[in-house]
């Protein structure tokens, strides 16, 4: 984080001082991944200048292909001249192009697709038609292949013909139907005479995956057979793409993130199309409604079995609801933030993390309003006709829900900002602290409002 902050400040300083030569030299030395992480914190003018004057098309392609923040992707692509986009995308693999386009609104992605060379656009469309969570959705459709009757000389010609379009580790041998019959590692190809038949030196039993293989199937196959690249076949066993070592790594990372969240007791969160309040609400809805129902049932049990007198009986009866709500909201927010930090789609040191935390707070506010309204109706119908106590508890539930979402999200950002990796974040400690903080806040708020008489005993609008 310190490294990225220093690089960002240096780049901005060079922009302001107009040291073009020094800036260009620096950008040539920075890894594309580091530049992709720095980009969101640059203003629109600097982003535009960077891609127009300071990086080559090939450098731009490497930087853009590493972007994982939708807002930054949209801002960068919209700031590049249209005639430059087709040149830049010549250097981006179809699977990365498909991933970038999938992050943009439909109208914008269709507009950009028209600027890409027709043959490249066809390859991108092949990937776009598949779900991004299966092998067909992450495969690269640029790969090396020759017919089964070819020679080593034919393979070398194919390599030279497509050297700017792929980074394949193997050349695949296919029959007249397009089915995979074998493969040859490129590092071994040049050991053989040019006239050697590929059928004599190929691996006759290549490992391959169907187009609909799951992430766990992809990673298990790669680890089991120790292969850095896996061909993908369609329903007729024809070769349609390959999953590269980079995509195998991304898939393994996704599986690791899933296990990380699950093993820490966090709810299972599938990747939404966009990080916003609506998706956050949708993700938490099933389990939160279920747990809220248990919370209200616990309130009934407390009032039925415990002989608690006075106004505090209503406050105490809602403690189970506050606890389960705080736990679900904090774990949900923590899971969303950790997933984004783990995949480096947001940076803990800039505004990209703030926007996700804000979305979580808005999500917690929505659920707080829903539960607060339900608690008022519940209190008035089953427990008491005291409108004051109903409103006090509703305010306490609303504020504790907001606190749960904020702390569940923001404490993870602060922890990562302090230098701890997302995989090392002490989740049980953070969630435990958040739940206790929500309980204390609920009890303090309700008691404070009760004794200061902020909510009057006689409610003039509603009379019971």
N, C-alpha and C positions, 0 to 999 in steps of 0.2 A: 504494500500500500504506500509506503514511504517512497519507493522507487517510482511508482506511477505518478504520485503527487509532484515529485521533483521534475520528472520528465514533462509533465503538463505545464508546470510553471515556467520551465525553460523554453518550451515551444511557444507559449503565449508571449514571453518576453522577447523572443527573437522576431515574432510576428510584429509586435509593437515597434521594435527598433529598426525593422526593415532589413535585417541581416539575412538576405536571401541565400547567399552562398553557404553560410554557416548552418542555416535551417535545413537546406537540402542535404548537406553532408550528414547532419544529425539524423534526419529521417531515413537515410539509407542504412544507418547502423541500428535503428530500432526494429525489433522483431514485429511482424504484422500483428501478432496477438496483443502485444503491449500497446501498439497504436490503436487497435480496436477498442481496448479498454479505456484509453485516454479520450477518444473521439467524443463520447457523450458530453464531456465537460467543456468542450470547445464551443464557442458561439457559431452561429450559422455562417457568418462572414469568413471566419477562419477555416471552417470545414470546407467551404466552397473554394477558397484560395489554395488550400492544401492539395485538393484533387486536381485543380486546374493548372497549377504552376509548379508544384514541388515533388510530385511523385509520377512515375511512369504508369502506363496502362497496366503493366504486369504487377507493379507494386500496389496499385489501386485495387486490382483484382484480389490480391492476397489479403489486403486489409479488409475489404468488404466481405469476403467469404468467411472472415472470422467474427463478424458482427453477430451478436445474439440479442440485441435490444431492438425491438420493433420500431420504437420512436426514432432511434438513431439511423436504422436502415432506411426508413422513409425520408428522413431529413437529408441524408447523404445522397441518396439516389435522385431526390427531387432537385438537389442543388447542382448536379452534374449536367453538363450540356448533353442534349439528346444524341448528337453525333458521336460523342465520346463513349456513351454507354455500350454501344454495339462492339466497340474496340475493347473495352474493359471486360465485357462478358465473354469475349473469345478466350480469355485466360482462366475462366471459372468453370469448374466441372459442372455437368448438368445436374447432379444431385445437390450441389451447393446452391446453384441457381434456383432450383425448385424450392429449396428450403427458404431462400431469401424472398422469393416471390410469394410463398405461402404466408409470410408475415405481413404482407401489404394488403390493403383493401382490394377487392376484386377489380374495380375499375383501374386502379393504379398498376396492378400486376399485369393486367391484359394490355395496357398501354406500353409497358416496358417490354413485354414479350414480343410485341410487334417490331421493336427496334433491334431485337436479337436476330442474327442470321437465321434464315429459314431452317436449315438443317439442324442447327443448334436448338432452335425452338421446338422442333419435333422431338428431339432427345429429352428436352426438359418436360414436355407434355407427357412423355412416357412415364416419368417419375411422379409428376403431379397427380396422375390418375390413381396412384396408390396411397393408402393411409401411411402417414409419416411414422407410425409405430411398428410397421412390419418391414421385412427385407426389401420388398419392392419399392417402398417409399424412401429408403436411404441408399439404395444401390446407385452406382455410377454407370451410366449407359455408354461411356467412352471406354473401350477396352480393346485389347489386341487379340485378334483371332485369325486363323488361316484354315483353309480346307484340309481335310485329312490326307490328301495326296500331295501336299506341299513339301518343299525342301527347306533347309536352313536358309538358303539364299532368299527364298520367298518371305521368310519370317523377318529377315533383316530389312528387306525393302519395306515391309509393312511397318516396322518400327520407325524407320526414317520418315515415312509418309505421315505418321500420326504422332511424332515426337512432341509436338506442342499441345496435344489434346488430351494426353493422359499420363498417369504416373504408374502404369501397371507394373507388377512384379513378375507376371507370367504372361505367356502367350498361349491362348487356348486353341485346341484343335477341335473342329466341328465337322460333322458329316453333311451330306447334301440337304438334310432336313433342318440343320441348325442345332442338332443335339450335341452336347459336350462328349467328346470321346477321349480327351486327354488334355494335358497341359505340360508346358516346359518352362522352368524358371529362366528368366532372361540372363541371369548371371552364368548359367551353364550353356547357353545357346552357342556362344562364340567359341566354345571348345571343339566344335564339330566341323568337319569339312562342309563347304557350301552345298555340295550335292547330296548331303545326307537327308534321307526321308524323315519327316517329323514322326511318322508312325513307328519308326525304329527306336526313337530316343524319348518319346513322350511317356509321362506317367499315365498308365492305362486306367487307373482307378481314382480319379480326382474327387475330392469332397465337394459337394454342392448343396445348395439350399433351395427349397421351393419359394416362390414369390411371396407367399403369405407367412413366412417364418416369423415367430415372435422374437422380441429382444432377448429373452432368456435362451431361446434356441440358437440364436446367432452367437451369443457369447460362449455358450457351452460348446458349440461346434468348434469355434476358434481355439478355445483352451484345450479341448480334448485331442484335437488333431494337430495342434501347434501350427496352424496356417495363418499367415498374415493377410491373406486375400481369399475371398470365397465367391465362386461364381453363383449366380442366381438363375433359376430356370422357370419357365412357365408351365402350364398344365400339360403341354405336349413335350416336355423335357428339352425345349429349345433354350439356348443361352440368350438371356435378355439383359444381363448386367453383371456387375461384380461389386461386392462389398469390400472396400479397401481397409487397410489397417487403421486409417483415421476414423472411419465410420464404425469399425469394430470397437475402437476405443471409446467413441461417443456412446455407443450402445451399452458397453460395459459400465461406463460412468453413470448412465441412466439407471441401470440395474442396481448399481451400488447406492445411488441416491434413494431408490425405492426401499432397499433393504435397510438403509440407515434410518429412514423415517419410520419404517415399520418396527424395527428392533427397539426404537426409542419410545414406542407406544403412541406414535403420532398417527392420525387417521390417514388412510390411503387416498392420496390426491393424484388424480390423473391430470395431465398437462392441459390447461385451458387454452383456447385460441388466443386469448389476450388477458394480460394481468390487469384486471379492473375490479371495481366494487361488485358488479353484477356476478362475475365468475366466482368471486370469493364467497358471496352469499349462496350461490348455487352449490358450491363444493361442500359447504358445511350444513346445508339444509337438512338432509335425511337424518344424520346422527344427532344434530342439535334438537330437532323436533322430538325425536325419540327420547333423548335424555331430559328434555324439558318436561315431557309428560311424566317421567319418573320423579322429577323434582316436585311437581304439583301433587303427585300421589303421596310423596313423603310428607308434604305439608299437611295433608289430610290425616296421615298416621300420627304425626306429632300432636296435632290438636285433639285427636281422639284419645290417645293413650297418655299424654302428659297433661297433668293438671296445672297449667300455667295461667295465672290470673293477670288481669291488667292489660294495658295496651301493648306491652312488649310481647305478648303471646303471638301477635300477628307478625312482628319483626322476626322472632325466633323461628316461626313456622316456615319462613322463606329461605332459611339458611341452606338447606339442601339444594334448592333451585339455584341459588347464587353460586354454590360450589361447583355443581355440574356444568353450569353455563360458563363459568370462568375457565374450567378445565378444557372444555371443547373449543371455545373461542381462542384460548391461548395456544393450544396445540395446533389448531388449524392455521392460525397466523404464523406460528413458528415453522410449520411444515412448508408453507408457501414461500416464506422468506429464505429458508435454508435451501430449498430446491433452486431458487433463482440465484442465490449466492454460490451454490455448489457448481452450477453450470456457467457461472460468470456472465449471466445475462444482465445482472445488475452489479453495481460497484458499491460496496459499503461506504466508500469515501465521497460519493457524490450524490446528486439529486435523484438518480435513478432508483436508489433504495428508498429515498424519502417518499417518492410517488407510490411505491408499493405499500409502505407503512401507512400512508394516508388512505389508500384503498381499503386496508384492513380496518382502520379506525372507522371509516364510513360503513363498512360491513358490520362491525360491532355495534355501531349506533342504530343501524336498521334492526338488528336482532334485539337490541335493548329496548327499542320502542315497541316492538311486537310483544316481547315478554312482559314489559311494564304494563301495557294495555291489558294483556291477559290476566296479570296479577290483580289489577283493579277490579275487573269483572269477577274474578275468582273470590277475592276478599269480600266484595259486597254481596255475592250470592250465597256463599257458604259459611264465611267466618264471622263477619260483623257488619253492622250498618254504619260503622264509623268511617265516613268518607276521608277524614283526615289521615287515618292510619293506612288506608288503601293507597292514597297519593304518596305518603312518605315512603312506603315500601317500593312503590313503582319508581320513584326517583332514585332510590338506592340501587334497585336492579338495573336501571338504565345506565347510571354512572359506572357501576361495577362491570357491566358488559363492555363499555367503552375502554375502561382501564385494562381489562383482560386482553382485548385485541391489540391495544397499543403496546403494552408491555411484552406480550407474546411475540410481536413482530420486532419492536425496536430494541429489546435487550439482545436479540440475536445479531442485529446489525452492529450494535456497540461492541459485542464480543468479538465479531470478525474484524471490526475496525481496530480493535486492540491487538490484532496480530494472530488470533486463534483461527485455525482452519475450520471451515463449516463442518467437517467430519469430527472435529474435536470439541465442538460446542457442548457445554454441560447442560443438556436439555432438561433432565430431571430437576436439576437445581433451579433453572430459570422458570420452568412451569410451576414447580412447587412454590417458589417465591411469588409468582404472579397470582396463584390461587389464594395464598394467604393474604396478599396485598388487597385482593378484591373483597375478601371476607371482612378484613379490617375496615376497608373503605365503606362497605355496605353498612356495617354496624355503626361506624362513626357518623356517617351522613344521616342515617335515619334517626339516631338519638339526638344529634345536633339539631336537626330540623324540628324534632318533637319538643325539645326543651326550650328552644328559642321561639317557638310558636310562629315560625315562618309561614306554616300552613295553618290557618285559623281552625278552631274547633267547629265553628258553625260555617258551613259552606252555603253561601247565599244563592248560588245558582242552582245547585242540585239539592233538593230537600227529600229526606227519607223519614 
